[in-house]
Amino acid sequence: MEIKRFLKKAKMHERNGQIKQAIQNFQMILDVFPKNQEAIKGLKKIRANIVQNSPVDSKQDEINTVISLYSQGKIQQSLQSAKALLNIYPNEVMLFNLCGICYSDLGQFNKSIASYKSALKLQPDCVEVHFNLGNCYKTMGEFELAIVCYKQVLRINSSYDKAYFNLGIIYTDLEQSGLAILNYKEALKINPNYGQVYTNLGDIYKKEGQFDEAVENYRKALKIIPDFTELHYNLGAALCALENVNEAIKHYELALKIKPDFIESSFDLGIIYNNLKKYEMAIKYFKQVIKYRPKNAEAHCNIGKAFLNLDETSKAKIYFEKTLELNPHDAEAHCNLGKLYLDEHLTGKALSSLEKSLEISPDHINILSNLGATNEQLGEIDVAFNYYEKALMINPEFIEGRFNLSLLQLGNGFITEGFKNYESRWKYEKFTSHRRQFSIPRWQGESLRGKNILLWQNKVLAMNLCSHHLYLSLKSWGVMSVLSVQLS
């Protein structure tokens, strides 16, 4: 820096009555050479003239100018002006506070802390400075130091609701929800219309599975801040957890009305409509997700599943393939493609897709079941048995897997085990036959020697059962005669 040139410029501004420009030039010198005596003397001279000649409120006007610069987002300019004024008013707490705020916004936290501490040396009970120092520590992740600052604020002014609010945030981050709730409720005693407090309370209760309390707080928040997108979304999620689906849909849609690109709402609506088996609506909302996030693999996969449920297999395949283009490690897309290939009797492709899926997700019961079905088509019966049984070891309540296993057992001579597992058909949604009542007793596993059997076969059983094995097994058990009736 050419010191002489800046000193000359500063003195010229001073002579011309351009006090602000003179101060800025002296300050620029001191920023680099803080012990430069000519710059220090120049600023002291200006300060003496201001004190002697300016009206009483001149200092406040200058401070207000600095605040105005900050309000306009001119942080660096605001900081430079505040530092320049500190050379004139070295005991002004508000200027140190402003410097602290600017340094914090610029990420210069050590300088920010130093500025706040300088202010507190001048005025130890300044609530605003203690609060801002707490904010600086909070931003740095120094939560214990921030807590000390906020508690000091409340010792000085017990009605400072923002201190309770920030304590609530910190205790939430520290996963101390009890203390967080306590502080939020203290903030509400001071300010019952503090909408963000209700929102944060709702978030805590939702995270802890207390959905009724979450809904109650979200509703209170919406009365105060009705156009808050995330608030409508979170209320929708809590209502969904309470199985209040219709009202959940309403709030998800309100979130989208406020912010059409809020894809979280679109995605959840897609899931809801998929669960309601309204697959066209599910597709609509998942496509909204893709509109704003075209590389969202999960949305593509969910559209594929919806088309699969609509039996539009060619469209489903397109979306599963796109899913894998975006995310080659999506186990569900590999699995669903494998199922499509299996239905088309392309067993080689099915096996390849399903094995890739299994590598990614080795305990996925649907993948294991589909691998069982694929190996069954390939004639690898023992391998098929192993896959079905592994799926049922992971989840004994896996109805589709148990149903498929029962057909394989019945078709391969394992009659007792097969009929036992075949009872799962009454819980299987794809099994549409109705339970029929007969006057003659049902077989409960007792000896059949010397008995006559009425075998009532539905279409699924007839298509999948190897009759040769069944009849041979029944005869070997001493059954006298078998009357077989097949439903159309």
Secondary structure, 3 states (H helix, E strand, C coil): CCHHHHHHHHHHHHHCCCHHHHHHHHHHHHHHCCCCHHHHHHHHHHHHHHHHHCCCCHHHHHHHHHHHHHHCCCHHHHHHHHHHHHCCCCCCHHHHHHHHHHHHHCCCHHHHHHHHHHHHHHCCCCHHHHHHHHHHHHHHCCHHHHHHHHHHHHHHCCCCHHHHHHHHHHHHHCCCHHHHHHHHHHHHHHCCCCHHHHHHHHHHHHHCCCHHHHHHHHHHHHHHCCCCHHHHHHHHHHHHHCCCHHHHHHHHHHHHHHCCCCHHHHHHHHHHHHHCCCHHHHHHHHHHHHHHCCCCHHHHHHHHHHHHHCCCHHHHHHHHHHHHHHCCCCHHHHHHHHHHHHHCCCHHHHHHHHHHHHHHCCCCHHHHHHHHHHHHHCCCHHHHHHHHHHHHHHCCCCHHHHHHHHHHHHHCCCHHHHHHHHHHHHHCCCCCCCCCCCCCCCCCCCCCCCCEEEEEECHHHHHHCCHHHHHHHHHHCCCCEEEEEECC
